[in-house]
Amino acid sequence: MTWRPLPERNEDRDPARLGPSLDKVAKRLGAPNATALSGLFHRWTELVGPSIASHAKPVSLRRGQLLVEVDSSAWATQLRFMTTELVERCCAELGEGAVKEIQLRVARR
C-alpha cells in the first residue's frame, strides 16, 4: 500500500450536518436517534415530573430499553407500578418506540 494525499478540498462545499451521521452510528449501536436521546436526558424532569425526577434519573437507553437509577428501593417499587405510563409519556414526546421497556436500578450508597 502506498501513501497518497487526500483529494483537494472543495472550499465551496457547505459543511455537512453532524446529526444524520450520529443517527447512523447510533442505529448501528442499537441506540435511538440523537434527538430522542438528548430529549430524554435533557427533558427528564418535564417527562416524569419533578417529584419522580428528584428520586430517579435516566442512565442509558439502548435498543428501546431505558435504565433508570432510583435512590431507594421504595422508589423502585413505586416506579414499577408506573412503567407503562412512563413508557407512554416518553414515546409521546420522543417518538413511537423510542422507549419500549424501563429497567430500574437502586443506586449504591
Buried (B, 14 or more C-beta within 10 A) or exposed (E): EEEEEEEEEEEEEEEEEEEEEBBEEBEEEEBBBBBBBEBBEEEBEEBBEEEBBEBBBBEEBEEBEBBBBBBEEEBBEBBEEEBEEBBEBBBEBBBEEBBBEBEBEEBEE
